[in-house]
Every structure is written in C-alpha cells, then in structure tokens.
Amino acid sequence: MQKATILLFGLLLIFSGCGDSPSNYTDPRGADYAGSESCIQCHKDISHSYTQTAHYKATASATPENVLGDFTTGRNEFLYEDHTKLVMERRNDSLYQVHYKNGKEVKAYRFDIVFGSENAQTAVYWNNNNTFEMPISYYKAVHNWATSPGFSTAKPYFERQAIKDCFACHSSNVSNKAYDKSSDASHFMAMEVEDVMNKSTIIYGIDCERCHGPAKKHVDFHLKFPEIKAANEIVSFNKLTNQQKLDACSICHSGVAGLKIKSRFQFKPGDNLSDYYRTPQDSDGDVHGNQAGLLSQSKCFIKSQTMNCLTCHNPHENAAKNVAAYSKMCMSCHEKPKHIPKTIQSIAVSGMPNNCIDCHMPNQSSKAITFKMSNNPKQFDYNLRTHKIGVYPLK
C-alpha cells in the first residue's frame, strides 16, 4: 500500500483559558502521551482547523459518514469476467463490498478502515488480527469506483495484506499484538509478532503528538502554570535545524526505496531520518509519496538552504486549492521572473503572477498508481502535482 501524503507541525499557539486535563484517558503509546483531546482545551481554533486536513483524515473508522463513493443502485457495481461482480452495499449500519457469482452471493467483506479522503480512498477489512485491502477503491477524479492500485479487472482478490507499515504513514499508532506461543510444541514465551496487529491500539489519522511528540509533561506543566505562555516540555520547531524540519516531513514523504532500520512510529521531531532508513530519499521516486526527494532536486531548494515544507504549507490547515495562493509564495522570491519570448507569447502576461504552479509544478501521473473502471479497457492515470520545481516544456 502506498504511502499517502503527510506535512507536519508548526509552533504551538499562545496558551489561554486552559481547563482541566482529561483524567481517564490512557494513550496506547504510553504514559508520556496525553492524547489530542488534551490539546483542544488550549488550542481550540488550531485543533478545529486541523480536523479538516488530509493528515487528520489519513485513516478513519469506516462509518457511513467517512466512506466516499456512491452506494445507490446502478452506481455501486464493478463487473468482472465470468458473470462475477462486486456490489458496494449498505447493510444496517455497516458498508460492504459483496462478491457475487452468477447472481449468487459468495461472500461479503465489511469496510472496517478507510485510507485517504482528499483525492481517492481505499478500504481494508479485518481478518483475525490482520487487515486486507479491498479490491475496489473510490477515485474523485472519475467520481466512481475503480480498481485499487495493482488489482486485476479479471476477478476480485481479497488476500492482499495491509501490513503495519501501511499504517505508519496513515495513522498515529498501531501496536503489535502479543501472541502466546506457550501452547505450541516449541513452548516459546509470549512475544510480539510484526504482522499481527492489536486493533484496540489504533489511533486514526495523524494526530498532534505524531508530529509534535509526546505531550503529557507539556500539558501537565501548562495546566499547573497557565500564566506561563512560552511552550515548555515539548519540542519547539523553531529550534530545529532546517534538515530536522525536513526529516520530520520526510519520514513519510521521501519515498519507500530506503532500507528500513526501525519503525516510523518511533520517530520524534528532532530525530534524524538516517536513523530510520539507510537510503532515506529516493530522488527518482514517484510523485505519490516522494515529495521531499523531488523537492531536493529543485534549484529553489538548493539555492535557498533554508527552504522546507513549512515554507509553502501550513500543516494545521487544509492544503489550498487555489494556485494563486501558492503563486504568492513563489513571487515572494521571484518578484520579477524572466520568461522567454515563447512563454510570453503562449500565456497571458497579466495572469502569470497568479499561476506559477501549473507551469513550474505541473500535475504528473504516478508510476505507482493506476486504475481501471468497470467495463472500460482504458487505464486511468492518478495525477498529482510534482514537487520538483523547475522549467517544463510548454504544452
């Protein structure tokens, strides 16, 4: 499963009106964590805006309100070969992909967890202590159901496991389940198994502490001393080096070519990416999941020495759709850009300052993600904007 797209952090807002700390909450990550609910009491506005972001919605429980796609008759089927089809159905309070063969139900697979919400959404179902990807996903580009990346249009396949590492960039926690092998002939002691997950430990989406680090001491300190406005007992991104800021984003936005040393769930702001991957950035990687590697090749980035993801992105707000907003950031450094005559002849000069992005960060098709729709031989591309800022040929 591909790693979906994560931008991070920013400084904490000035504290005011702090209330009581939630006392009954136990975070599955350990006693150092306070839980995002504790952040709301002092950071109400920023917490509310963050709930609208793609990071916050990177994973979610597959309730009807969280699942994209049409479940109405006529728009909820995917037809395969040999009189086989999948039908997206509502049954009571749950949603299913139901496998039919020759008009008879073979098996129904329940939507349990959804990944993504911005451009597309795929789902997984639980089978014992593992999750498995559904063969059909929803794509906003075509407003329809289509094959999940890498799945066939010949017959449905429900055995592709979504391993723990899939959750490492799409959620804030999931722990391995302790598996007791004492009853086996080998009489091994109870141990944690990498591909056996404890579903009760899942924290959906990217929460505050996934980016800012454990906050229990921070919360306790400011509840005890509300008059102190400077953030204590938490990492200040202002004090991180530029590389550390980049690494914090790159833990999920630098591709998957590197050889993993340890779990991304262990990463804390200020850590070095090289401690987690032997080859951390794949500069030739895909537009999906390798934004940091592509950005590192840009002249803007190389010449700046201080440019990082936060230069253009506010992680506490949903990514702006208006290219003019990003173009203003470009113009802050490129006030009087020099364009060749061919460019000036092809594009209205008056509109250039409001749209640097389409020319210098064009949408490109992912090499990793393609999909097909029902009864349609055409292969559709999954397009995302490249982060390799440059000069591209005019179309």
C-alpha positions in Angstrom: 0.0 0.0 0.0 1.3 3.4 -0.9 2.1 5.9 1.5 -0.2 8.6 1.3 0.9 12.3 1.5 1.9 13.9 5.3 3.0 17.5 6.0 3.6 18.5 9.6 3.6 20.8 12.5 4.3 24.5 13.3 4.6 26.2 16.6 2.0 25.9 19.3 -0.3 28.9 19.8 -0.1 31.0 22.9 -2.0 29.4 25.8 -5.1 30.9 27.2 -8.1 29.6 29.2 -6.7 26.1 29.9 -9.1 23.8 31.6 -8.7 20.5 33.4 -6.7 17.7 32.0 -8.7 14.6 30.9 -8.1 12.2 33.7 -9.5 8.9 32.5 -7.6 8.7 29.2 -4.8 6.2 28.7 -2.9 6.5 25.5 -1.9 3.3 23.8 1.5 4.8 23.1 2.4 5.0 26.7 2.3 7.3 29.8 4.3 10.1 28.0 1.3 10.8 25.7 -1.6 13.0 26.6 -3.9 12.4 23.6 -5.1 15.0 21.2 -8.2 15.8 23.2 -5.8 17.4 25.7 -4.7 19.8 23.0 -8.1 21.2 22.3 -8.6 22.9 25.7 -5.7 25.3 25.0 -5.6 25.2 21.1 -9.3 25.2 20.2 -9.0 27.1 16.9 -6.0 25.3 15.6 -7.5 21.9 16.6 -10.7 22.7 14.7 -8.9 23.7 11.5 -6.7 20.6 11.7 -9.7 18.3 11.7 -10.4 19.5 8.1 -6.9 18.4 6.8 -5.9 15.4 4.8 -3.5 14.4 7.5 -6.2 14.2 10.1 -8.3 12.1 7.7 -5.4 9.9 6.6 -7.2 6.9 8.2 -10.6 6.7 9.8 -13.1 4.1 11.0 -15.3 3.1 8.1 -18.5 4.6 9.3 -21.0 5.7 6.6 -20.1 9.3 7.0 -16.4 8.6 6.5 -16.7 6.4 3.4 -16.6 8.1 0.0 -18.4 6.7 -3.0 -21.9 6.0 -4.2 -23.9 3.1 -2.8 -27.0 3.7 -4.8 -28.2 1.0 -7.2 -26.7 1.5 -10.7 -23.6 3.3 -9.4 -22.4 0.8 -6.9 -21.2 -2.2 -9.0 -18.0 -3.3 -10.5 -18.3 -6.0 -13.2 -15.6 -8.7 -13.7 -15.3 -11.5 -16.1 -17.3 -14.8 -15.9 -20.5 -13.3 -14.5 -18.7 -12.0 -11.4 -19.3 -8.7 -9.8 -18.7 -6.7 -6.6 -21.5 -4.6 -5.3 -21.0 -1.8 -2.7 -23.9 -2.3 -0.3 -25.2 -0.8 2.9 -26.4 -3.4 5.4 -27.8 -1.9 8.6 -25.1 0.4 10.0 -22.2 -1.1 8.0 -20.9 -1.0 4.5 -19.7 -3.9 2.4 -18.1 -5.0 -0.8 -20.2 -8.1 -1.7 -18.8 -10.7 -4.1 -21.5 -12.2 -6.4 -21.0 -15.1 -8.9 -23.8 -15.9 -11.3 -26.2 -13.7 -9.3 -25.5 -15.5 -6.0 -23.7 -14.0 -3.1 -20.3 -15.6 -2.5 -19.1 -13.5 0.5 -19.5 -10.0 1.9 -16.4 -8.1 3.1 -17.1 -5.2 5.5 -15.4 -1.8 5.2 -13.5 -1.5 8.5 -10.9 1.2 8.0 -10.6 3.8 5.2 -7.3 5.3 4.0 -7.4 8.7 2.4 -10.1 11.3 1.7 -8.5 14.0 -0.5 -8.2 12.5 -3.9 -9.1 8.9 -3.5 -10.0 6.4 -0.8 -9.3 2.7 -0.3 -10.5 0.5 2.4 -9.4 -2.5 4.4 -11.2 -5.2 6.4 -10.1 -7.1 9.5 -9.5 -10.8 9.3 -8.4 -12.1 12.7 -5.5 -9.8 13.6 -4.6 -8.5 10.2 -6.1 -6.1 7.7 -6.6 -6.8 4.0 -7.1 -4.3 1.2 -10.4 -4.2 -0.7 -10.0 -4.7 -4.5 -12.2 -1.7 -5.3 -11.5 2.0 -4.3 -13.2 5.3 -4.9 -11.5 8.0 -7.1 -12.7 11.6 -7.0 -11.1 12.2 -10.5 -13.7 10.0 -12.1 -16.3 10.2 -9.3 -16.6 6.5 -9.4 -15.5 3.1 -8.1 -12.4 1.6 -9.8 -9.7 -1.0 -9.1 -7.4 -0.4 -6.2 -3.8 0.1 -7.3 -2.4 -3.1 -8.7 -5.6 -5.1 -8.7 -7.0 -7.0 -11.6 -10.2 -6.5 -13.6 -10.5 -10.2 -14.3 -11.6 -11.3 -10.8 -11.9 -9.9 -7.3 -9.0 -10.5 -4.9 -9.3 -10.1 -1.2 -6.0 -11.5 0.1 -3.6 -8.6 -0.2 -2.5 -7.8 3.3 -2.2 -4.2 4.5 0.7 -4.6 6.9 1.6 -2.5 9.9 4.0 -0.3 7.8 1.0 0.8 5.8 -0.4 2.4 9.0 2.9 4.0 9.8 2.2 7.0 7.4 -1.5 6.9 7.6 -2.2 6.7 11.4 -0.6 7.7 14.7 -0.3 4.3 16.2 -0.9 0.6 16.0 0.9 -1.9 18.1 1.7 -5.5 17.5 -0.4 -8.0 19.3 1.2 -10.2 21.9 1.0 -13.7 20.6 1.2 -16.5 23.2 3.0 -19.5 21.7 3.3 -21.3 25.0 0.8 -23.9 23.8 3.0 -24.8 20.8 5.4 -27.7 20.9 8.3 -25.3 21.0 6.9 -23.7 24.2 8.2 -20.2 23.2 7.4 -17.4 25.6 4.7 -14.8 24.7 6.1 -12.5 22.0 5.1 -9.7 19.7 4.7 -10.6 16.1 5.2 -7.9 13.4 2.3 -8.8 11.2 -0.3 -9.4 14.0 -1.9 -6.1 15.0 -3.7 -5.2 18.1 -6.8 -3.3 16.7 -7.5 -1.7 20.1 -4.3 0.3 19.9 -5.1 2.1 16.6 -5.1 5.9 16.7 -6.6 7.0 13.4 -5.2 9.8 11.3 -2.1 11.9 12.1 -2.7 13.4 15.5 -1.0 16.3 17.3 1.5 14.1 19.1 2.5 12.2 16.0 4.1 15.4 14.8 4.8 17.3 18.0 6.0 14.4 20.1 4.8 13.1 23.5 2.9 16.0 25.2 1.9 14.7 28.7 4.6 16.7 30.5 3.7 19.7 28.4 0.0 19.6 29.2 0.6 19.0 32.9 3.1 21.9 33.1 0.8 24.5 31.5 -2.3 23.4 33.4 -0.2 23.9 36.6 1.3 27.2 35.4 -1.3 28.7 33.0 0.3 32.2 33.3 3.5 30.9 31.5 2.9 31.5 27.8 6.1 30.2 26.3 5.8 26.5 25.4 7.5 24.2 27.9 8.2 20.4 27.9 7.7 20.0 24.2 9.9 20.2 21.1 10.0 23.7 19.5 10.2 23.5 15.8 11.7 27.0 15.8 14.8 25.5 17.4 15.2 22.6 15.0 17.7 22.8 12.2 16.3 23.0 8.6 17.3 19.4 8.0 15.5 18.3 11.1 12.4 20.1 9.9 12.7 18.4 6.5 13.3 15.0 8.2 10.1 15.3 10.2 8.1 15.5 6.9 10.4 13.1 5.0 9.7 10.2 7.4 6.6 9.7 5.3 7.3 11.9 2.2 10.6 10.6 0.9 9.5 7.5 -0.9 9.9 3.9 0.1 13.2 2.9 -1.5 15.2 3.2 1.7 16.0 0.1 3.7 14.1 0.4 7.0 16.1 0.3 10.2 13.2 0.8 12.6 9.5 1.7 12.6 8.4 5.2 11.6 6.1 5.1 14.6 9.2 5.6 16.8 10.2 8.9 15.0 10.0 12.1 17.1 10.6 15.7 16.0 14.3 16.3 16.1 15.2 12.8 15.1 17.4 12.1 12.1 15.9 10.4 9.1 19.1 8.5 8.5 18.5 6.6 11.8 15.3 5.1 10.3 16.4 4.5 6.7 19.8 3.6 5.2 18.9 5.4 2.0 16.3 7.9 3.2 15.4 9.8 0.0 14.7 8.3 -3.5 15.3 11.3 -5.8 13.8 9.5 -8.8 10.8 8.4 -6.9 7.1 8.8 -7.6 5.0 12.0 -7.3 2.9 10.0 -4.8 4.9 9.7 -1.6 8.2 11.3 -2.6 7.6 15.0 -2.3 10.8 15.5 -0.3 13.0 13.7 -2.7 11.7 15.6 -5.7 11.9 19.0 -3.9 15.5 18.3 -3.0 16.3 18.4 -6.8 14.8 21.9 -7.3 17.0 24.9 -7.8 14.8 26.8 -5.5 15.5 24.4 -2.7 19.2 24.0 -3.5 19.9 27.7 -3.6 17.8 28.6 -0.6 19.4 26.4 2.1 16.5 27.4 4.4 13.6 26.1 2.3 11.5 23.3 3.8 7.9 22.0 3.6 6.6 24.7 6.0 7.8 27.4 3.6 4.7 26.7 1.5 2.5 24.6 3.7 0.7 25.3 6.9 0.1 21.8 8.3 -2.7 23.0 10.6 -4.9 24.0 7.7 -6.1 22.0 4.7 -4.0 22.4 1.6 -5.1 25.4 -0.5 -6.7 24.5 -3.9 -6.2 28.0 -5.3 -2.9 28.1 -7.3 -2.8 31.9 -6.7 -2.2 31.3 -3.0 0.9 29.2 -3.8 2.0 31.6 -6.5 2.2 34.4 -4.0 4.8 32.4 -2.2 6.8 32.0 -5.4 6.6 35.7 -6.1 8.0 36.5 -2.6 11.3 35.3 -4.0 10.8 35.7 -7.8 9.3 39.2 -7.9 10.4 39.8 -11.4 10.8 36.5 -13.1 12.3 36.3 -16.6 10.3 34.4 -19.1 11.5 33.5 -22.6 9.5 35.1 -25.6 7.9 31.8 -26.4 6.4 31.6 -22.9 5.2 35.2 -23.1 3.5 34.6 -26.4 1.8 31.4 -25.1 0.5 32.7 -21.8 -1.2 35.9 -20.9 1.4 38.0 -19.1 -1.2 39.5 -16.7 -2.1 36.1 -15.4 1.4 34.8 -14.8 1.8 36.1 -11.2 -1.3 34.3 -10.2 -0.3 30.9 -11.7 3.3 29.9 -11.3 2.3 26.4 -10.2 0.7 24.9 -13.4 3.9 25.6 -15.3 6.6 25.0 -12.7 4.9 22.3 -10.6 2.7 20.6 -13.2 0.5 17.6 -12.5 2.2 14.4 -13.4 0.9 10.8 -13.5 2.0 8.4 -10.8 4.1 5.5 -11.9 2.9 3.5 -8.9 -0.8 4.1 -9.0 -3.1 3.5 -12.0 -6.7 2.2 -12.1 -9.4 0.8 -14.3 -13.1 1.3 -14.2 -15.8 -1.4 -14.7 -16.3 -2.5 -18.4 -13.7 0.0 -19.6 -10.4 -1.2 -21.1 -8.7 2.2 -20.6 -6.1 2.5 -17.9 -6.5 5.8 -15.9 -3.6 7.7 -14.5 -3.5 9.0 -11.0 -2.2 12.6 -11.2 -0.5 14.6 -8.5 1.4 17.8 -8.6 5.2 17.3 -8.7 7.3 18.9 -6.0 10.3 19.1 -8.4 10.1 22.8 -9.1 11.5 23.5 -12.5 11.1 24.7 -16.0 8.9 22.3 -18.0 8.1 22.2 -21.8 5.1 24.2 -22.8 2.1 22.1 -23.8 
